[in-house]
Amino acid sequence: MIQSWLGKILMAPFSLIYGLMIGIRNALYESELVKSTKFSLPVISVGNISIGGAGKTPHIEYLIRLLSPYINVATLSRGYKRKTKGFRFVKASDNVLATGDEPLLYARKHKDIVVAVGESRSLAIPQMVGKYPDMQAILLDDAFQHRAITPGLNILLTTWDDPFTKDYLLPSGRLREWRSSYQRADIIIVTKCPSILDIVEKSKLVQEINPTPTQKIYFSYYEYGYPYNFYNNKQRIKLDPDLDVILISAIANTKYLLDYLYSEVEDVHHMNYEDHHLFSDLDIEYINTVYSNRESKRKLILTTEKDAMRLDIHRKKLTELNIPIYVLPTEVKFHDSENKAFDQDVRDFLLRFEV
C-alpha cells in the first residue's frame, strides 16, 4: 500500500502535465474552436474514462441484440492492436491480425450486422454509409475520448469495484480524462456489479458519482453461460465443483471472472497475459506444457470469447496438440429490471432522432 501511494506521488507531476494537455484539448472542442462532426444517422458511443476492463464489448453486444432485430445496425471500432492500417470492413473469415479482437468477435457472433474498423471514426462513417446506405444506426466502440465525433447518445461505463470517482489521471492512476468528463455522458452504467446488489452501497455510489439532472444511471452485471468447445461451438459443458480449470486470459481486469470461477469449480490455475496479448507459438507450447503437467483427473482450458479470437490464429497447432479448450460466453444483465428503462431510453433516442 505504501509503495502504491509512493508511486502515485512520484507520478503526480506527469499526471498534471497529461491532465493539462487533455484539458486544453477538451476546452478546444467545448468552445468549438475545434469542430466535432455530427452525422445524419443515429450514433451511439459506448466508452469509459479509465483504461480497459469496464466491459465495453459485452455492452456493445447487448445493444446489438437489442437493436438488430428491428433496424440495420453497425459497429465501428479502431481495431486495437491489429496489424493493418486505415479503414476496412470486417468479415467473419478475417483473422485477428487484420481486425483486432473485438471487431472480429462482433462479425463472427452477429453475422447480420456491418462491422468496420478505422483509426479515424469521422472518416470511417461516411465510407460505411456509402457502402451500406440503408444503415440505420452505428455503435461506436470505445469512443468516449474520440471528440472528433459528437454522438447522439453517449454511454459511459464504470465498474462497481473501481469507479472513476476513486481513480486518478494517468500515469498515477488509470483515468484517461479528468473525472469531471463524466458530465458529457447521457447514460452512466455501473458495470460488473455483484449479482445481488446492496441497496445502501448502490445509493452511496450514486451520490459519489453525482449524476447531472439529465443523466440516467444504471447497474449491470454479467451472466455467464455454459462454456462451448473452441473447435465445435455446438458442444457445451457445465462447470462443476470437481473441475480443474486452467484459465487463459489477456483482458484488462479478471477479478470479476475469477470470483465467478472460484465459486463454480474446484481449482483455477490462471495464465494471465497483458491486455490484448497476441499469443505466440511459444505461448501455445507453454499452454500445452501447463495443461499436460496438471495431474487432475478432470481438467480443461477455459478462455474468454475475446481471447478465443486471438487463440484462433493457432487453431491448427492447438488441434494437433489436442488441447481441450472451452470458451466462456458472457451476457450483460441489469439489476432490478432496469433493462426495461435502459432499453426504452435507447429506443426513445432513436425515435426522437432528427437529421
N, C-alpha and C positions, 0 to 999 in steps of 0.2 A: 504493500500500500504506500509506504514512504517513497519507494523508488518510482511508483506510478506518479505520485504528486510532484516529485522532484523533476521527472521528465516533462510534465506539463508546464512547470515553472520555467524550465530551460527552453522549452519550445514556444513560450508565450510571445516573445518578440517577433518570431516568424509568423505566428498566428495573427498578430496585429497587422503585419505587413500584408499578409494574404487577405485579411478582412478588409483592409483599406482598398485593395485592388478590386475585390468583389463589390464593396460598397460603391465605388466610383462607377463600375460597370452597371450596376442596378440603377443608380441615380441617372445615368445617361438614358436608360430605357424608360424610367419613370417620367423623366422630363421630355421624352420624345425627341431628344437630340439625336438619339439612335433609334431608328424606326423598327418596330416589330410588325411582322406580316400577319394579316388576318386572311382567312380563306373563305370561300363561298360555300363550304360544306362543313358540317359539324366536326370539330377536332376535340378529342378528349385526351388530356395528358394525365399519365399516372407516373408519379415520381416520388422522390424523398429528398430531404435535406442532408441526411447522413449518407456516407458511402456504404452501399451494399447492405444486403441482409434484411431489408424491410418487407420483402415478399411481393415485389412488383410483378414477377412472372405469373404466379397463381392468381393475382388480382386482375391482370390483363386477361387471363383465361376466363375468369368469372364474367368479365364484360363481354368476351367473345360468345360465351354460352348464352348470356342474356340477350344479346342483340342479333346474332347471326341468323336465328330462325325467322326474323322479321325484316331485316334490312341487309344491304350489301356492305359489310364491314371489312376494314383492312387494318393491318398493324404496320407501324413503321418504327424501326429501331436503328441505332447507329451500327449495330453488328460488332459489338465489343470483342476485340482480340481476333477478329477474322484476318486472313492473310490477303484479302482483296481490298481494293480501294474504290471509292466512288459509289454511285447508285447502282443497285441491281434488285431485281425481283428474286424471291426465294422460292425454290421448288422443293418438294419432299425428297427428290432424288439427289439434292445437293449434299455436301458434307460440311462439317462444322468449320473447316478451314476457310471455306468460301463465304460463310454467312454469319458465324458466331452461333452460340448455343441456343439462346432464347428464340431468335427468329426461326431457326430450324425446327425447334420444338413446336412452335405455332404452326408451321407449314405441315408438319407430319401429323399432328393431332387434329388439326382443323382444316381439312383439305378444301373446303368450300370458300375459304376467305383468301383475300390477297395479302401477301406478306412481302415486305420490302425492307431493305437496309440502305442507309446513306448517312454519311457524316453530317451533311447539311440538310436538315429536315425541310427548310424553306425552299430548297431547290428540288428535293425529292418529291414533295407533294404534287407539284404541277406535272411531273413525269408520271406519277401514279394515276392522276385524273386523266391525263392524256391517253394512257393505255386502257384505262377502265373508266369511261365516262359515266357509267351507271353506279359508281361507287357512292355510298350514302353517308359514311362516317369513317373517320380514321382514328385509331387508338395510338397515341404516341407513348412508346415505352421508354421510361427513364428520361423524361424531358422537362422536369421541373426547373432545372437551371438553363434550359435552352430558350433564352429570352427572345431569340430571333423570330419566334412564332408566338402569337397570342392565342392560346387555346380557348375554345368556347366554354369548356368545363375543365377545371384544374383540380385534380385529386392528389392529395398529399398523404403519403403513408409514413407512419412512425410506429415503432414497436412498443409493446407493453412493458417489457423489461428494461428497455434502453431508449426512452423517449428523447426527442430532440431537446426537450426542456432541461435535460440534465447533462447535455453534451457541450463540447467546446469546438471551436474552429480548428480546422487542420493547421499545422500538424500536431497541435496539443491534443486535439480530440478527433472526432470523425465527421464534424459538420462541414459541408461544402459551402454553406452560406451562414450569415448571421441568423440567430434564432428568429428574429422578427420577420424573416422572409416567409414564415408560415402564413402571414396575412394575405399573400397572393392566392392562396388556395380557396376554392369554393367548398370543397368537401375534405375533411380530415378523417382518415381511417386509422385507428389504433390496431395494429396487426399482432398476430402471434399471441393473442390473449390466452389465458387458461380456459379450458373447456367449461369450467364452472367459474363464473366471474363474481368477485367480491364487490358488492354494490358500493360499499364505503370507499374502497380503493378506486373504483371506477369514478366516483364523484370527485375524489381528490385529484385524479389525473385530469379530469375535465377542467377543474378550477385551475390547475397548473398550466394547462395548455392555453386556457383563457380564449376560447374561440370568439371571433368577432360576431356581432349580431346577425350577420348574413351567412355565417359559416355553419355547416352541418357537421356533426362528429359522430362516427360510428365505430363499433368494436367488432373485430373479426378474429376468427381462429381457424386452424387447419383441421380438416378431417382426412385422415389417411385411409386409402383404400387397400384392397388386397394386392400385394406385390405381384407383378406379372413377369413372366420369363423374358429375359433380354432377347432371346433368339426366337421366341414364339409368344407374342403378346396375348394370345388367347388362353394360354396356360397360366393359371393363377394359384397362389398358395395363401394359407392363413398363417400369420405369425402366432407362435405359441411359446409357453414358458420353457420348453425343452430345447429350444433352438439356439444355436450359437451363430451369431451374425458378425460377419466382417463388413463393416460399413466403409465404402469408398465415397468420399465427398470432396468436392472442390468448390464449395459455396461459402459465402461470406460469414454466415452465422449458423452454426449447427446445434446450438444448445436446445432449441425447441424440439428438433428432430431427435436428438439423443435422449431427452427426457421421455419422449414417446416410446422409443425403442426399449429403454431400460424398464419401462412398465409392461412391456409385452413379451420379451424374450429372456432367456437365461443369462446370456452374456453378450457384450458388444465389444468387438475389437475395432477401434476407429483408425482408419488410414486417412488422415486429414491432409489435404493439399491446399495450396493457395487458391483464392477465388479465380474461377475460370481457367484453371490449370489445364493445359493441353497435354494429355497423357502421352508418354514416350514409349518406345519399345522396352526400355529398361524398366519403366513403371509396370508394364504388363508382366514382365518376368518376375519382378518383385512381388506383385499381387499374387501370382501363381505360387511363389515360394511360401508366402504367408499362409495362403489357403492350404497348401499341401502339408504344412507343419502343424496346423491346428489338429489336435487329437480328438476333438469332439466327434461323437457318433452322428449327430445331425448338425450340419453346418452349411452355410451358404453365404454368398457375397450379395450384399444389398447396396443399391446406389439410388440416387435421385434421378428424376427424369431429365434434368439439365445435364447432369454428369453422364447420363447414358448417351447423350448426343456426342459428347467428346470421346467416350469409350468406343463409339460405333466405328471410328476410323480404324480400329484394331479388331474389328469383328472376325476377320479371317483367322488371326492369331489366337483370339480368345476361343474360337470354335475348335481349332486344332488342339489347344490345351485342355479343352473340355471342362472349362471352369463354369460352375453353375452360378449365373448372375441373375438377380431379380431386381426389378425396378419398382420403387415405391411411389404410387400416384398420390397427388395432393390436390385437395379442393378447398376453396375458401368457403367458410360458413360465417354467418353473422349472429351475434348474440341477441336474445330477446326478440326474435322475429324482426330485427332491424333490416333484414334483407328486403322486406316489402317496402319500407320507406326509402332505402337506398335505390332500389330498382325504380321506384316512382320518380325519384329525383333525376335519374338518368333519362327516363322517358320524357319527363317534363322538359328537360333541357332540349331534347331532340324535337319535341313538338313545338316549342317556342322559338326554335332557331329560325332566324331570318337572315337572308343574304344582305 
